[in-house]
Structure formats: structure tokens, C-alpha cells
């Protein structure tokens, strides 16, 4: 069993905790957040503590309650505070931060020299498979027109980081992204390929934030079989694709 600590307990973090605490491959040991009002706060329905980093440092947390991996759903700045503690202890990092600066991302990548690190701006399996499939079709049909549509809840102000990631992976400018803000949509991403006589749409719909937890659990289980290094979700998916191709070839 992989012992896991979770950093960040907003809406996404709470949904992730619900998934991690029930996955038989994992043991959610604790949740850390910036502040807690109740020092006895627990993840609902469990004895898993929710601790405030205004009361205890991450380094002290890792000493008092050792874990094999840390899942980060907090802020881009957080890694600069806990990174060396993970490095020195060889603790795996799964980061779902979508807005690292170039300097912060370079630092996260550097941790891969001493431990296992995965960073992905979107932690859902589906969206990362969408990116993989869209890249493949883009290579097969570079002549096709390509547009990206993203839809999110009414109050989301910025263009989706995931949509920007999709555009980057397809060598498209951000101007090819159309954004809609409607009601309480959790997340909708669509890549549209326009051919002369047909249209292909690759779509991903986030129904509940628990999808982030499923992705984090997948990443943790996959990384357990990997060597030290920095990985993307693409790396983990391609690892599975290669294994499937080997099985097909051997059949």
C-alpha cells in the first residue's frame, strides 16, 4: 500500500480526498491546508487528520507522519517550500498545479533527479487521453483545420489552463481557443478537426471533481513501477500503450 499525504483541501482537494481514502492501493494518511479553524478536523467519515500549515511545517509533518507520496492540489508557490523535504526523503510527488511559472516548473523538474515526480495541469485520465489522441490525429492529418472549445462554470475568469495545454501540444496559438462560461459546468474540452468532407470531434466532459482523484490514484499506482525521474501524464499513458502493443504483437 502506498501511504499518501494530500496538500490542498479546496473543492478539488476535498473531492480528491474522497477518492484516495477509498482506493485499496492507497492509504491516505493526512491532509494539509494553509489554515484550519478546528484543530481536530478530520476528513469526513474517517480519522484522517486535516492539519493547518500555519501550525506545523511540512517538514515536521513528513517527520511525524511519514508518507511515500505527496499529492499537491494547492498553489504554485507551495512546491518551493516543501520541495527539498521531498528530495531528501525520496518522496514521490504528484502535482496537479496548472499555473507554474517557468522557474517553478524548472524546479519541479529538477526534483526528478532524486525522486519520482509527475506534474500535469489536468489530472483527469480522460483529458490526457484526449490530448494523446488529438496529437495522433494532428500528425495523421496536418492539413485539417483545428479549433479548441472549452466550457466552464460562470465565475471562472481565465482561459482554461488545460485548453492552453491542448493548444500547445498541437502547436496551435491561443487564438484558436473558444471559451464559454455557463452556469455550473465543471469542465468541458473539445478538439474539433475540420476536414473537407467530414468533421471529427474529440470531447472530454468532467462530471464531478472526483475525476481528479481517479487520475491522481492512477498516477500514483503507475509511478510505483517507475524509476526516479520527471514524468508527464503522456509518459504514463504511452507506457500503457506500449505494453498493450506488445501484447497485441505477441498474440
N, C-alpha and C positions, 0 to 999 in steps of 0.2 A: 504494500500500500504506500502511496506517495503522500507524505504529510505536506499540507499546503497552508500558507498564510495568504490572506486576501487584503490588499491595500485599496481603500476606496469603498465607500458604502452609501453612495447616492442611489438613484433609481437603477442604474445599470448594475452597480455593485451588489445591491440587495437581490436583484434577480440572479446574478451570477452565484451568490452565496446559496441560494435555494437549490441550484443545480449541483454545485460542488459538494454540498453536505449530504446529498443522496447518492452520489456516484460511488459504487462499491470499490472502484480502483483507487479512490482518493480518500484522504482524511483531512477535512477542513479543521485546522487547529485553532485558528483565531482570525478575527477581522480587525484591521486597524483603520482609523479615520482621523481626520485632523482634530476634531473635538467630540467629546461625548458629554451629554448632560447627566446621565446616570452612570456612575462608576460600576454598577452591577448589570449593565446592559448585556443582553445575550441575543444571539441570532434566534429569532422566534422558533419555539418548539424544540430548542436544543440547550445544551450547557456551553456552547461555543461562545467565548467572550468577545465583546466588541470593545476595543480599547482606544483611548484617545492619545494621539501623539503629542498633545500638549502636556501630557502627564508622564510619558515614558518615551525614550528614544527608540528608534527602530533597531539600533544595535543592541540595546538592552533587551528588547523584545525577542530578538533572534537568539540571544544567550539564554534567556529564561525559558523560552518556548521554541526550541529548535524545529525547523521545518526543512523539507527537501526542496521546496519550490515556493516562489512568491508570484502571485498573480496581481498585476497592477492595473487598476481601473481608477486611478486618482488624477493627478495633474502632471504636466510635462516636467515641471521643476523637481518633482519628488525624487526622481532617479539620481540626481546629483547629491542627494543627502544619504541615500541608502546603498548606492552602487558599490562602494568599496567594501561594505559589510558583506554583500553577496559575493563579491570577488574573493575575499579572503576565506570565506567559508565554502565556496564552491556550490552555492545555492542557485538552482535553476530560476531563470526569470522569464515569465510570460507577460509581455507588456501590450496592453490594448490602447495605449495612448495614440491619439490621431493627429496631434499637432506638435510634435517635437521640432525644435529649431535644428538647423544643420549641426550646430555644436553639440546639442543634446543627443541627437541621433548618432553622431560620431562616437560619443562617449558610450552610449548603449552598445554600439557595435564593438567597441574595444573590450567590453566585459566578456565577449565571446572567446577571448584568448585564455580565460581562466575558468569559465563555466559555460553552461548551455543557456542560450538566450534566443527568444523569439520575440519579434516586435511586429505588430500588424495594426494598421489604423482601423481595421474592422475585424472583429474576432469571430464572425459567423462562418461556418463551413460553406454555406451556400454562396455568399458573396465572393469568397475567394475562389470557389469553383467557377462562378460566373466570369471572373477575371481570366482564369486559365482558359476557359472555353472561348472567350472573346478574343484573346490573343491568338489562339489557334486559327480561328476563322479569319482574323485580320491577315494572318500570314498566307492562308489559302487564297483569299480574295482581296488583295491590297487595292483593287480598283473600286471596291464598294464604297458608297457614302456611309459614314458612321456618325451617329449622334447619340448622346447620353441624356437620359431623363432621370432626374431624382426628385422624389416627393417626400416631405417630412411634415411633422406637426407644425401648426400655425406659428408658434413662437420661436422656431429655430431660425436665428438671424443669418448665419453664414452659409455659403455653399458647402454642401456635404464634402467632408474630407475623403470619404470613400469614393464619391464621384470624381474628385480630383485624382485619386489614386488610379481609378479605372482609366481616366483620360491619359494619365502619364504612362500607364502600361501599354496603351495603344498608340502612343506618340501623337496624341491629339491636343490641341490648345483648349484652355478652359472655356473659350467662347463656344465650344461645341457642347457645353453642358446647359441643359434647360432645368431650372429649379421651380418647383411648385410647393407652396405652403398651404396645407389644408387640414383643418380640424386636428385630430389626434393621431395622424399617421405615424407609426413607429419608424418606418423606413422602407422606401421603395426605390430600387435602382433598375434601370433598363438600358441595355445597349441595343441600338437599332441599326441593322445593316440594310442599306438600300441598294438592291441590285436592279438591273434593267427590267427584269421580268418577275421579280419576287422580292419579298421582304423577310428578313429573319430578325426576330426579337428574342433576346436572352434576358430573362427577368428574374429578379430576386425580391421577395417580399418578406420583411421582418414582421412577424405576427405578434411576438412578445419578446421582451428583452432577455428572457431566459435563453434565447438563441445564442447570446454572447457566452453564457455559461457552458453550453454544449460545445462551442468552439474552443473555449479555454480548456475544458476537460480533454478534448481531442488533442490539443497541442501538448498538454502535459503527458498524456499517455504515449504520444509519438516521440517526444523528446527523451523519454526514459530509455529509448533504444538508440539514441544518437550519441555521437562523440561531442566533446566540447566544441563550441563554435557559435557563430551568429547565424540564425535561420529566419527565413520568411515563411509565411503560410504556404506560398508557392512551393518552397523546398519540401515541406511535409507532404503536400498533395502529390507532387511529382514522384516522391519516394514511393507512395502507394501505387501510382500509375505504373511505374517501372516494375513493381512487384507483380501487378496484375498482368502486364505484358509478358513477363517471364512465365507465368502460369499458363497463359494462352498459348505461348510458343511451345511449352512442354506438353501440352495436352494432345 
